[in-house]
Amino acid sequence: MLAAIEHLGATARGVTSPQLFRADDGRVYVVKLQNNRLGPKVLANEYIGFRLGEALGLCFPPSGVIKLEEGLLKRTRRLAAAGVPPGRHFACRYLSGAEYLCRHNVARAVNRPEMAGVMLLDHLAHNMDRTLNRRNLLLRREAHGWRIYAIDNSHFFRRALWTEETLRRLTPRVRVNSHGVYGTLLRHYLRPEDFAPYLAKVQGWRDAFLAELVAGVPVEWLPHEGERQAVAAFLAARRDMAADIVTCLAALIPDNHRATDGNKVE
């Protein structure tokens, strides 16, 4: 677990008012706080989204739990006035020098095929915010070229303020998101076979893995056992729908982007 050692101020944007902290590893993180205006489920969504993305090997910045000590909070007037509680919050590595991904710069990216995995995960989790909020996909120049990063999983399960009932209603629904850069990727850059390795990984998720992942959410963020069980059940059901979701996404890819050797996603 990371530990915050210095508060650097607020970020410029974000409905959850994320803050910048330096952690004990020397790096800067964007931190979402337990008492953000949408509530602690935002942090649970972020944690679950990152852990699933990590399991898929997706282009998410390093993230995890960060501890804010009472002493640091008391020394920081703004945080003390906001009533930020000591304890565990969610941290995502700050990426300096990044720009927002759009249809005009996506051609630069060297890791475009990874976006097939991001799109699959977003559709599994009903996360529409990745494209409705254009600030949730970044492009950053690194040693091996321009690289896409996906950030902000707060709208997993469609919104932060989900309930057991809304999860049950969302479970059978398949809604294809081809807005913004997702549409550009599907029309011009992705091939059906780009989805194959991510589909195989999703289908390999065991119920025990999903239960263990949800169990790792700090209790401050998701205190009710019934909600934890509902999330695990939702993820298991969506895993079983992954092939249908990929079929719907691949149907939007033009024929001239499809393989001619029969190597297509089934």
VENRAHU-V280843 format. One record per residue. N is the residue number from 1. PSI is psi in radians with two decimals (* if undefined). OMEGA is omega in radians with two decimals (* if undefined). Layout:
N&PSI&OMEGA / N&PSI&OMEGA
//
This chain:
1&2.39&3.06 / 2&2.75&3.02 / 3&2.27&3.12 / 4&2.40&3.12 / 5&-0.26&-3.12 / 6&2.31&3.04 / 7&2.22&-3.06 / 8&-0.11&3.12 / 9&-3.14&-3.14 / 10&2.68&2.99 / 11&2.92&-3.05 / 12&-0.45&-3.00 / 13&2.94&3.01 / 14&2.18&-3.13 / 15&-0.41&-3.14 / 16&0.11&3.11 / 17&0.98&3.13 / 18&2.69&-3.09 / 19&2.70&3.09 / 20&2.27&3.10 / 21&2.59&2.90 / 22&2.35&-3.11 / 23&3.03&-3.09 / 24&-0.09&3.01 / 25&0.05&3.12 / 26&-0.08&-3.08 / 27&2.81&-3.14 / 28&2.41&-3.10 / 29&2.56&2.94 / 30&2.12&-3.01 / 31&2.22&3.00 / 32&2.31&-2.97 / 33&2.65&-3.13 / 34&-0.67&-3.05 / 35&0.55&3.04 / 36&2.85&-2.98 / 37&-0.34&3.11 / 38&-0.13&3.07 / 39&2.97&-3.03 / 40&-0.24&3.09 / 41&-0.41&3.04 / 42&-0.74&-3.12 / 43&-0.68&3.08 / 44&-0.76&3.11 / 45&-0.78&-3.14 / 46&-0.77&-3.12 / 47&-0.85&-3.12 / 48&-0.76&3.14 / 49&-0.77&-3.14 / 50&-0.76&-3.11 / 51&-0.69&3.09 / 52&-0.73&3.09 / 53&-0.67&3.09 / 54&-0.73&3.13 / 55&-0.51&3.13 / 56&-0.11&-3.11 / 57&0.65&-3.05 / 58&2.96&-3.05 / 59&1.02&3.05 / 60&2.44&3.06 / 61&2.67&3.07 / 62&2.36&-3.04 / 63&2.97&3.09 / 64&-2.89&-3.11 / 65&2.41&3.07 / 66&2.43&-3.12 / 67&2.27&3.04 / 68&2.05&-3.13 / 69&2.65&-3.11 / 70&-0.65&-3.12 / 71&-0.75&3.11 / 72&-0.73&-3.12 / 73&-0.69&3.14 / 74&-0.54&-3.13 / 75&-0.22&-3.08 / 76&1.85&-2.99 / 77&-0.76&-3.09 / 78&-0.74&-3.13 / 79&-0.67&3.11 / 80&-0.75&-3.14 / 81&-0.54&-3.13 / 82&-0.07&3.11 / 83&0.55&3.13 / 84&2.17&-3.11 / 85&2.54&3.00 / 86&2.74&3.14 / 87&-2.61&-2.98 / 88&2.29&3.13 / 89&3.11&-3.07 / 90&2.31&-3.09 / 91&2.41&3.05 / 92&2.29&-3.10 / 93&2.28&3.09 / 94&2.27&-3.12 / 95&1.77&-3.14 / 96&2.63&3.05 / 97&0.24&-3.13 / 98&2.67&3.01 / 99&2.88&-3.13 / 100&2.40&3.11 / 101&2.42&3.09 / 102&3.09&-3.09 / 103&-0.33&-3.10 / 104&-0.37&-3.11 / 105&-0.05&-3.08 / 106&-0.47&-3.13 / 107&-0.38&3.14 / 108&-0.46&-2.94 / 109&2.35&3.13 / 110&-0.19&-3.07 / 111&0.57&-3.13 / 112&-0.68&-3.14 / 113&-0.45&3.10 / 114&-0.41&-3.13 / 115&-0.35&3.02 / 116&-0.70&3.11 / 117&-0.69&3.10 / 118&-0.76&-3.14 / 119&-0.71&3.12 / 120&-0.80&-3.14 / 121&-0.75&3.12 / 122&-0.67&3.13 / 123&-0.60&3.05 / 124&-0.68&-3.03 / 125&0.08&-3.10 / 126&0.73&3.11 / 127&1.71&3.11 / 128&-0.23&-2.98 / 129&-0.30&-3.11 / 130&-0.54&3.13 / 131&-0.50&3.11 / 132&-0.51&3.03 / 133&1.82&-3.03 / 134&-0.18&-3.13 / 135&0.05&-3.07 / 136&0.03&3.01 / 137&2.18&-3.06 / 138&2.72&3.05 / 139&2.23&-3.03 / 140&2.34&3.12 / 141&2.20&-3.14 / 142&-3.08&-3.02 / 143&-0.62&-3.07 / 144&0.37&3.09 / 145&-3.09&3.14 / 146&2.31&-3.05 / 147&2.34&3.08 / 148&2.45&2.97 / 149&2.39&3.05 / 150&2.27&-3.13 / 151&2.86&2.98 / 152&1.65&3.07 / 153&0.41&-3.06 / 154&-0.40&-3.13 / 155&0.40&2.92 / 156&2.61&-3.10 / 157&0.52&3.07 / 158&-0.68&-3.14 / 159&2.89&3.13 / 160&-0.60&-3.04 / 161&0.92&3.12 / 162&2.83&3.07 / 163&3.00&3.07 / 164&-0.66&-3.12 / 165&-0.73&3.14 / 166&-0.59&3.07 / 167&-0.74&3.12 / 168&-0.69&-3.13 / 169&-0.60&-3.11 / 170&-0.43&-2.97 / 171&-0.85&-3.05 / 172&-0.07&-3.00 / 173&2.43&3.01 / 174&2.00&3.13 / 175&2.09&-3.06 / 176&2.25&3.11 / 177&1.88&3.08 / 178&0.50&3.12 / 179&2.73&2.96 / 180&-2.36&-3.05 / 181&-0.40&3.06 / 182&-0.74&3.09 / 183&-0.72&3.11 / 184&-0.78&3.13 / 185&-0.77&-3.11 / 186&-0.66&-3.08 / 187&-0.52&-2.93 / 188&-0.34&-2.94 / 189&-0.63&-3.06 / 190&2.68&3.04 / 191&2.70&-3.14 / 192&-0.64&-3.09 / 193&-0.24&3.07 / 194&-0.46&-3.13 / 195&-0.35&-2.96 / 196&-0.85&-3.10 / 197&-0.57&3.14 / 198&-0.66&3.06 / 199&-0.75&3.14 / 200&-0.71&3.12 / 201&-0.76&3.13 / 202&-0.80&-3.12 / 203&-0.31&3.09 / 204&-0.07&3.11 / 205&2.09&3.09 / 206&2.70&3.07 / 207&-0.66&-3.13 / 208&-0.66&3.10 / 209&-0.79&-3.12 / 210&-0.71&3.12 / 211&-0.72&3.13 / 212&-0.69&3.12 / 213&-0.83&-3.13 / 214&-0.63&3.12 / 215&-0.40&3.14 / 216&-0.16&3.10 / 217&2.21&3.12 / 218&2.47&-3.04 / 219&-0.47&3.12 / 220&-0.48&-3.08 / 221&-0.50&-3.08 / 222&1.40&-2.97 / 223&-0.33&-3.00 / 224&2.16&-3.09 / 225&-0.61&3.12 / 226&-0.66&3.12 / 227&-0.64&3.08 / 228&-0.77&3.12 / 229&-0.65&3.13 / 230&-0.67&3.11 / 231&-0.80&-3.14 / 232&-0.71&3.12 / 233&-0.71&3.10 / 234&-0.82&-3.11 / 235&-0.66&3.12 / 236&-0.73&3.13 / 237&-0.70&3.13 / 238&-0.63&3.03 / 239&-0.74&-3.11 / 240&-0.23&3.09 / 241&0.03&-2.99 / 242&-0.72&-3.11 / 243&-0.68&3.11 / 244&-0.68&3.13 / 245&-0.76&3.11 / 246&-0.70&3.11 / 247&-0.73&3.13 / 248&-0.70&3.12 / 249&-0.79&-3.11 / 250&-0.45&3.13 / 251&-0.33&3.14 / 252&-0.08&-3.13 / 253&2.22&-3.12 / 254&2.66&-3.10 / 255&-0.58&-3.09 / 256&-0.04&3.05 / 257&0.06&-3.08 / 258&2.61&3.13 / 259&2.58&-3.13 / 260&0.02&-3.09 / 261&0.25&3.12 / 262&0.06&-3.12 / 263&1.38&-3.11 / 264&2.74&3.10 / 265&2.30&3.08 / 266&*&*
//
